[in-house]
Amino acid sequence: MMIDPDGDLLMVRKKGSYYFQLPGGKIAVGEDDVTALFRELQEELEFDASGMPLQFIGQHLTQAVNEVATQVEGHIYLIKLDAKFIFLPRAELEEVQWIKKDNWQNYQLAHLAAEFVVPKWLSGDF
């Protein structure tokens, strides 16, 4: 999860999907979760997160919203940005959105975001 200096949360929506989720994706064969995160951020947002401090937030298993009868296990890391970035959708993304704590209910969230990410973000623990 990426948070900007205002505390806003970066969410993305894939092409053909109604659901907002964290940027990222599946771990490829031979990758660890951090390598996969860096690769996905580069592919989806053209953002180089290598060398940035990461804070492991936790793991969560839930139903995937875009794949029928599929479970997704998220390995969630926090990246705190020191500046506001404007990201354009790349690869399979259709929309990139900074979500505020006073408007997150206006977005249809994927299960991982609704069950784990947003509650952690709203808790203000980081």
N, C-alpha and C positions, 0 to 999 in steps of 0.2 A: 504494500500500500504506500502510495506517495502522498505526502501532505506538504502543502505549500506554507509559506510564512504566516498566512492568515488562518491556517488550520483547515483549509479546504481539502477535500479528498478527491483524488483523480480516479475517474471511472471511465470505462469505455463500453461501446456497444458494437458488436460484430455485425457484419452485413447479414441481412435477413433475420436478425434477432430483435426481439422487443426488450431484452434484458440488459441492464448495465451490470458490469462486473469489473474486477480489477484487471489492469493490463497484465499480461503474462500468458502462460500456456503450458502445454504438456512438456514433460521432461523427455528428451530424446535419449536413445540408447547411448550409454557411455557418459552421460551428463550427470552432474549432481544438481540439486535444486537451485543453488546460487548461480551456477553456470547457465542453467536454463532461464532463470530470471533475467540475467544480463543479456542473453541472446534475444529473448522475446521483447524486452524493452527496446533493443536496437531495431529489431524487425518492425515492431508495431508503431514506435514513436520516434525512431531515429535518435534515441537517447542513450548515451554512454554512461552507465551507472558504475562501471568498473572503478574501483578505488574509492567509492563513496561508502561512508559508514552504513552498515545494515544492522537492524535490530530484529532478531527473530521474535515474532509475536505468538506463533503457535501453528498447529495443524488442525484441520477440520475436514471431516468426511460428510458428504451430502449428495443429493441427487443433482446431476447435471441438468441444466435447463435446455440446452440445445441438442442433446443426444438422448434419445429415448432409452430407458432402462440402463442408464450408465451412471455410475457413481464417480464423483470427482473428489480427490483429496488435495486440498490446498495447503501449501507450505507458505505461510504468510510472513513476509518481512516488511519492516517499516523503513522507508527512505524519507528523511526530512530534507526538503529542499530549502535552500537559503535565498531563493529568488522565485518569483512567479514566472512560470514557463507557459508558453502557448504551444500546444502540441496539435499537429494536424494528423488526421487518421491515415494510417498506412496499412499495407498488407491487407488482412481480412477485416480491418476496422471500418465502420461506417461513421462513428461519432466518438469524440473525446470530450469529456465534460468535467469541469471542476465542480464538485457538489459541496454545498454549504450546509452547516449544521441546522440552519433554519429552513432548508428546502429539500432535504433528502427524501422526504415522503412523496415528492412529486415525480420520483423516478421508479420505474419497475425494475426491481433488483433481482439478480440471480440469487439462488439459495445460499451460496457461500457468502455473498455480500450481506444478505439480509440476516442470516443466522449468526455469523461470526464477525465479519469485518466491520460493519456499521456499528454494532453494539460496542466493540472494542474502541472504535474511533470516538463514539459519543461519550464513552466513559471518561475520556480526558486523561488516561493513565500515562500518556507519552506526549 
